Each structure stands twice: as structure tokens, then as C-alpha cells.
């Protein structure tokens, strides 16, 4: 085994990315070395990083990340590729395995074996880039905990929202209604199984009742990233209903009316963050079980409609700008033209 040269995407200032060369040594104990084939740019958290909308003092939360939120930073967590070799003590992977890794955009890399998951053989490896967002969607479903026969709203139909829409149905929601201002995203929501897709606005509550037997919803998930959507979610659920906040607003301020109806209706407001499991599941679930569940879930989800432009690593700046402009589908970086020595 020998060191390899790699190319990685770094965000060096708000809305400014560049490719940098890196040396990737042989894997050490507990590590896996991977040659990337594709990586997905997150429409949520990663865009906050790209735009400089995260507290620069906030510590990084994955050992595969580098730099800091004050810039420069190497960020990302949705990479798929093929195992090249493994370090001492790694028995669960072998060279040639197709895997997903929580790693930034980089042509070749090392990752702790615990942050790597083997993809199911029946899954097109190109769809493995949806693993991280599907894990978020599963975590949201556990936090929302819909009961059989209940109606769920999903505010925001970006990639994560579209996955949440599907996952809530699998988790037992009888009816799932999407709320999204963009018409193309509403069409995508209906294509992947939403019972209705509504535009936000002053008549939203009446539109929900029209599609839900005269009632507001039992629960709502806010995953749009837009602070104003959270108030609409609170206004759209029944008394004793639950609103799950899956968005990370970064440094954007959020103003809410927590007066009469919120207070007297005992509406529950709950945060969902993929780094931690729903506490109700803690005695039975760990991150390894959740990852295995997502790997088995991926072939059951409609992922093909969520696929968007695939751009080579050399066009990373263009790819980020597409996501920043509001692309409704998943933008992916590809690595087919990057040699093992890191050259294009």
C-alpha cells in the first residue's frame, strides 16, 4: 500500500470554492480507503456553510471534516465509492465493496469504518448518494412518530422534504400533504406519493381542511429552511398536534407567535437532528442499527425522480451555484475522470 494523491473541494469564502490536492496515506487501524465515484451536495446544511450562514465559532461535528466554519472548510457528508483497501482490525469491508461514506467531496479518502456503510447489492450505486438524507428522513419519522390514520404535513419539498414525504407514509401516516411554494417541486411531491401538494399562503389552513376531511393536520414537519414556514406549520396542526423542526436555520432569525392558539392548544414543538437518535428509541436503537435500516430502506424509496445534474469534480463551482439557485433535485459531483494520482 502506498500514499495516493487526491483532489478535494474546499469552501474558502462565502460562495467561493476551489479544488485542492491532498495526500491520502494507507489506512490505519479502523480505517477504510475509498475511491469516490459520486458525492451529493446537501441542499440544507451544506448550503448554509457555502453561504457563510453558520456561526464561525461552532465546532465541526464529523471527524472527516476539515478546517472550520470561519473558512476555509472541507465540508460534505454524502459520498459513494469503492473500497480500495482496509486497515488493521477492519473485517466488515473488503476491497471492491460499494459503500457510502460520511465524507466531504474528495476523489480518494480515508474514513473511520464506523462512518462507512456497504450499499445493498440490488441498489444502483449512483443512488447511494441519497443515503445521508434518507437517514435524516428516517430520524424525522422517528421524532414525528405518526400514528396509524393520522395526517402529516411536510413543509418544503427539496430533496430531504421529498424523502420525508415518502418516509412518513412508510411509518404509518394515512395521508401526507406537501406544502411548497415552487410548482415544479409540488409536482415532484405528487410524483413520489404525496396525497396533495399545496402552495403556502393565507388560505393554507382552508386548503388543508379541504384535503383532510375538514380537519387540520395531526403533525407537521418543517424542512424548508425558511423561518417563516415554521409559523405556518404551527398554524396548520390540530390542538395537541406536533411540529417537528428538521430545518437548521443557521444564523437566520426566527420570529414566532407563541401566544393564544399555540399555548392553549398545547401544540408540541420539537427539534429533529440526525446527529442524535430520538430519545424514545435509545434503549433499542443505535447509529449502526439506523444505518442498516436506511440501507435496507433505499431500494423501497423512489429515488430516481430526485436525481438531477451530474457534474464532474472540476465543475464543482458550477454545481454549488446550481444548488444555491434553488435546484429542485439532487446535484451530484462525479469522479470518473479523476485518476488515482489526483490529476484530471
C-alpha positions as CSV (number, residue, x, y, z in Angstrom):
1,X,0.0,0.0,0.0
2,X,1.2,3.5,-0.8
3,X,0.1,7.1,-0.4
4,X,-2.3,8.5,-3.1
5,X,-2.8,12.0,-4.3
6,X,-6.4,13.2,-4.2
7,X,-8.4,16.3,-5.1
8,X,-10.9,17.8,-2.7
9,X,-13.4,20.6,-2.7
10,X,-12.8,23.4,-0.2
11,X,-15.1,26.3,0.5
12,X,-12.6,29.2,1.0
13,X,-15.1,32.1,1.5
14,X,-18.8,32.6,1.2
15,X,-19.9,31.3,-2.2
16,X,-16.4,30.5,-3.3
17,X,-15.0,27.0,-3.8
18,X,-11.7,25.7,-5.1
19,X,-10.1,22.3,-5.7
20,X,-7.0,21.4,-3.6
21,X,-4.6,18.5,-3.8
22,X,-4.3,16.2,-0.8
23,X,-2.2,13.2,0.1
24,X,-4.1,10.1,1.2
25,X,-1.9,7.7,3.2
26,X,-2.6,3.9,3.6
27,X,-5.4,3.1,6.0
28,X,-4.5,2.8,9.7
29,X,-6.3,0.8,12.3
30,X,-10.0,1.0,12.0
31,X,-9.9,2.9,8.7
32,X,-11.0,2.3,5.1
33,X,-9.5,3.9,2.0
34,X,-12.1,4.6,-0.7
35,X,-12.0,5.8,-4.4
36,X,-15.1,8.1,-4.8
37,X,-17.5,7.7,-7.7
38,X,-20.0,10.4,-6.8
39,X,-21.0,12.8,-4.0
40,X,-24.1,14.8,-3.4
41,X,-24.2,18.5,-2.4
42,X,-26.6,19.0,0.5
43,X,-29.4,21.5,-0.2
44,X,-29.7,22.3,3.5
45,X,-26.8,22.4,5.9
46,X,-24.1,22.5,3.2
47,X,-25.7,25.5,1.6
48,X,-25.6,27.3,5.0
49,X,-21.9,26.5,5.0
50,X,-21.4,27.7,1.4
51,X,-23.2,30.9,2.1
52,X,-21.4,31.6,5.3
53,X,-24.6,31.5,7.4
54,X,-23.2,29.3,10.3
55,X,-21.6,30.6,13.5
56,X,-17.9,30.6,12.7
57,X,-17.1,29.5,16.3
58,X,-19.3,26.4,16.0
59,X,-17.1,23.2,16.3
60,X,-17.2,20.6,13.5
61,X,-19.2,17.5,14.2
62,X,-17.6,14.8,12.0
63,X,-14.0,13.6,12.1
64,X,-13.9,13.6,8.3
65,X,-14.5,17.3,8.0
66,X,-11.5,19.8,8.0
67,X,-10.9,23.5,8.5
68,X,-13.7,25.4,10.2
69,X,-16.8,27.4,9.6
70,X,-14.7,30.6,9.6
71,X,-13.2,29.3,6.3
72,X,-11.6,27.6,4.7
73,X,-13.6,24.4,5.2
74,X,-13.8,21.0,3.6
75,X,-17.4,20.0,4.0
76,X,-19.8,17.4,2.8
77,X,-21.3,14.1,4.0
78,X,-22.7,12.1,1.1
79,X,-20.0,10.3,-0.8
80,X,-20.2,6.9,-2.5
81,X,-17.4,4.8,-4.0
82,X,-15.4,1.6,-3.9
83,X,-13.2,0.3,-1.1
84,X,-9.5,0.2,-2.2
85,X,-8.0,-1.3,1.0
86,X,-8.7,-1.5,4.7
87,X,-6.6,-1.0,7.8
88,X,-5.9,-3.4,10.7
89,X,-8.9,-4.6,12.6
90,X,-11.4,-3.8,9.8
91,X,-13.2,-7.1,9.0
92,X,-16.6,-5.8,7.8
93,X,-15.3,-4.4,4.4
94,X,-13.1,-5.7,1.6
95,X,-11.6,-4.2,-1.5
96,X,-14.2,-3.8,-4.2
97,X,-17.1,-3.2,-1.8
98,X,-19.5,-0.4,-3.0
99,X,-20.0,1.9,0.0
100,X,-21.5,5.1,1.3
101,X,-19.3,7.3,3.5
102,X,-19.9,10.4,5.6
103,X,-17.1,12.3,3.9
104,X,-16.6,15.6,2.0
105,X,-16.2,15.8,-1.7
106,X,-12.9,14.2,-2.4
107,X,-11.6,11.8,-5.1
108,X,-9.8,9.4,-2.7
109,X,-10.1,9.4,1.0
110,X,-9.7,7.7,4.4
111,X,-12.7,7.3,6.7
112,X,-13.3,5.6,10.0
113,X,-15.0,2.2,9.3
114,X,-17.9,3.4,11.6
115,X,-18.7,6.2,9.1
116,X,-18.9,3.8,6.1
117,X,-21.9,1.6,5.1
118,X,-22.0,-1.1,2.5
119,X,-24.6,-0.4,-0.1
120,X,-27.2,-3.1,-0.9
121,X,-26.3,-5.1,-4.0
122,X,-29.7,-4.5,-5.6
123,X,-29.2,-0.7,-5.4
124,X,-27.7,1.3,-8.2
125,X,-24.6,2.7,-6.5
126,X,-25.3,6.1,-8.1
127,X,-28.4,6.2,-5.8
128,X,-26.3,5.7,-2.8
129,X,-25.7,9.4,-2.5
130,X,-29.2,9.7,-1.0
131,X,-28.1,7.7,2.0
132,X,-27.4,10.6,4.3
133,X,-30.6,12.5,3.5
134,X,-32.6,9.2,3.8
135,X,-31.0,8.8,7.3
136,X,-32.2,12.3,8.2
137,X,-35.7,11.4,6.9
138,X,-35.8,8.2,9.0
139,X,-34.7,10.2,12.0
140,X,-37.5,12.7,11.3
141,X,-40.1,9.9,11.1
142,X,-38.9,8.6,14.5
143,X,-39.2,12.0,16.0
144,X,-42.6,12.7,14.4
145,X,-43.9,9.2,15.3
146,X,-47.1,9.3,13.2
147,X,-49.9,7.1,14.4
148,X,-51.9,4.9,12.1
149,X,-54.7,7.0,10.4
150,X,-53.0,10.4,11.1
151,X,-52.3,13.2,8.6
152,X,-48.9,14.7,8.2
153,X,-47.8,17.9,6.6
154,X,-44.3,18.4,5.1
155,X,-43.2,22.0,4.6
156,X,-40.5,22.1,2.0
157,X,-40.0,19.7,-0.9
158,X,-36.4,19.9,-1.6
159,X,-34.5,16.6,-1.6
160,X,-34.9,16.0,2.2
161,X,-38.5,17.0,2.1
162,X,-39.3,14.6,-0.7
163,X,-37.6,11.8,1.3
164,X,-39.5,12.8,4.4
165,X,-42.8,12.7,2.5
166,X,-42.1,9.1,1.5
167,X,-40.8,8.0,4.8
168,X,-43.7,9.3,6.8
169,X,-46.0,7.3,4.6
170,X,-44.0,4.1,5.3
171,X,-44.0,5.0,9.0
172,X,-47.8,4.8,9.1
173,X,-49.2,8.2,8.2
174,X,-52.5,7.7,6.4
175,X,-52.3,11.0,4.5
176,X,-49.2,13.1,3.6
177,X,-49.7,16.6,2.3
178,X,-46.8,18.6,1.0
179,X,-46.5,22.4,1.3
180,X,-44.1,24.0,-1.2
181,X,-44.1,27.4,-3.0
182,X,-42.4,26.1,-6.1
183,X,-44.7,24.4,-8.7
184,X,-42.0,22.0,-10.0
185,X,-41.3,20.8,-6.5
186,X,-45.0,20.3,-5.8
187,X,-45.2,18.2,-9.0
188,X,-42.3,16.1,-7.7
189,X,-44.0,15.7,-4.4
190,X,-47.1,14.3,-6.1
191,X,-44.9,12.0,-8.2
192,X,-43.3,10.4,-5.2
193,X,-46.6,9.8,-3.4
194,X,-47.9,13.0,-1.6
195,X,-51.7,12.9,-1.5
196,X,-51.7,16.7,-2.2
197,X,-49.2,19.4,-2.7
198,X,-50.3,22.9,-1.7
199,X,-48.8,26.3,-2.1
200,X,-48.3,28.3,1.2
201,X,-50.4,31.4,1.7
202,X,-53.1,33.0,3.8
203,X,-55.6,30.3,2.7
204,X,-53.4,27.3,3.6
205,X,-55.4,26.2,6.6
206,X,-58.6,26.0,4.5
207,X,-56.8,24.2,1.7
208,X,-55.6,21.6,4.3
209,X,-59.1,21.1,5.6
210,X,-60.4,20.6,2.0
211,X,-57.9,17.8,1.5
212,X,-58.2,16.3,5.0
213,X,-61.9,15.7,5.8
214,X,-62.4,19.2,7.3
215,X,-59.5,18.9,9.7
216,X,-56.1,20.4,10.2
217,X,-53.2,18.0,10.3
218,X,-52.1,15.9,13.3
219,X,-48.4,16.7,12.8
220,X,-46.2,18.8,10.6
221,X,-42.5,18.7,9.6
222,X,-40.7,21.9,8.8
223,X,-37.8,21.1,6.4
224,X,-37.9,24.1,4.1
225,X,-35.1,26.0,5.8
226,X,-37.4,29.1,5.6
227,X,-38.0,30.6,9.1
228,X,-41.5,31.9,8.1
229,X,-42.6,28.4,7.3
230,X,-42.4,27.4,10.9
231,X,-45.2,29.7,11.9
232,X,-47.3,28.3,9.1
233,X,-46.6,24.8,10.4
234,X,-47.7,25.8,13.9
235,X,-50.9,27.3,12.5
236,X,-51.7,24.1,10.5
237,X,-51.9,21.4,13.1
238,X,-54.8,20.5,15.5
239,X,-54.8,21.1,19.2
240,X,-52.2,18.7,20.9
241,X,-50.6,18.4,17.5
242,X,-46.8,18.1,16.9
243,X,-44.5,20.3,14.8
244,X,-41.1,18.8,14.1
245,X,-38.3,21.3,13.1
246,X,-35.9,19.4,10.8
247,X,-34.5,22.7,9.3
248,X,-31.3,24.2,10.5
249,X,-31.8,28.0,10.2
250,X,-28.1,28.7,10.9
251,X,-27.8,32.4,11.8
252,X,-31.2,33.4,10.3
253,X,-33.6,34.8,13.0
254,X,-36.9,33.1,13.6
255,X,-39.9,35.1,14.8
256,X,-42.9,33.1,16.1
257,X,-46.3,33.9,17.6
258,X,-46.4,31.6,20.6
259,X,-49.5,33.2,22.1
260,X,-53.1,32.1,22.3
261,X,-53.5,29.1,20.0
262,X,-50.1,27.7,20.5
263,X,-50.4,28.0,24.2
264,X,-54.0,26.9,24.8
265,X,-53.8,24.3,22.1
266,X,-50.8,22.7,23.8
267,X,-49.0,22.3,20.4
268,X,-45.7,20.5,20.7
269,X,-42.6,21.9,19.1
270,X,-39.8,19.5,18.7
271,X,-36.3,19.6,17.1
272,X,-35.0,16.8,15.0
273,X,-31.3,16.5,14.3
274,X,-29.7,13.5,12.6
275,X,-26.7,13.5,14.9
276,X,-28.8,12.2,17.8
277,X,-31.4,9.5,17.9
278,X,-35.0,10.0,19.0
279,X,-34.8,9.5,22.8
280,X,-37.8,7.2,22.8
281,X,-35.8,4.8,20.7
282,X,-32.5,5.0,22.6
283,X,-32.9,1.8,24.7
284,X,-33.3,-0.2,21.4
285,X,-31.6,1.7,18.6
286,X,-28.0,2.9,17.9
287,X,-26.5,4.6,14.9
288,X,-25.4,1.3,13.4
289,X,-29.0,-0.1,13.5
290,X,-30.3,3.1,12.0
291,X,-27.7,2.9,9.2
292,X,-28.6,-0.7,8.5
293,X,-32.2,0.2,8.4
294,X,-31.6,3.0,5.8
295,X,-29.5,0.7,3.6
296,X,-32.5,-1.7,3.5
297,X,-34.9,1.2,3.0
298,X,-33.2,2.8,0.0
299,X,-34.4,0.2,-2.6
300,X,-38.0,0.9,-1.4
301,X,-37.8,4.7,-1.9
302,X,-38.5,6.5,-5.2
303,X,-35.1,8.0,-5.7
304,X,-34.8,8.2,-9.5
305,X,-37.1,11.2,-9.7
306,X,-34.9,13.1,-7.3
307,X,-31.8,12.8,-9.5
308,X,-30.5,16.0,-11.0
309,X,-27.5,17.2,-12.9
310,X,-24.3,15.2,-12.6
311,X,-21.2,17.4,-13.0
312,X,-17.6,16.3,-12.9
313,X,-15.5,17.4,-9.9
314,X,-13.7,20.0,-12.0
315,X,-17.1,21.9,-12.3
316,X,-17.7,21.9,-8.5
317,X,-18.2,25.7,-8.5
318,X,-21.0,25.4,-11.1
319,X,-22.6,22.6,-9.1
320,X,-22.7,24.6,-5.9
321,X,-24.2,27.6,-7.8
322,X,-27.0,25.3,-9.2
323,X,-27.9,24.3,-5.7
324,X,-27.6,27.8,-4.3
325,X,-30.0,29.0,-7.1
326,X,-32.7,26.6,-5.8
327,X,-32.3,23.4,-7.9
328,X,-35.3,21.2,-7.1
329,X,-33.4,17.9,-7.4
330,X,-30.1,16.4,-6.2
331,X,-27.0,17.9,-7.8
332,X,-24.1,15.4,-7.8
333,X,-20.4,15.6,-8.4
334,X,-18.8,12.7,-10.3
335,X,-15.2,11.4,-10.2
336,X,-14.9,9.1,-13.2
337,X,-12.3,11.3,-14.9
338,X,-10.0,11.7,-11.8
339,X,-7.0,9.4,-11.9
340,X,-5.6,7.8,-8.8
341,X,-2.7,10.3,-8.9
342,X,-5.3,13.1,-8.4
343,X,-4.9,14.5,-11.9
344,X,-7.9,15.2,-14.1
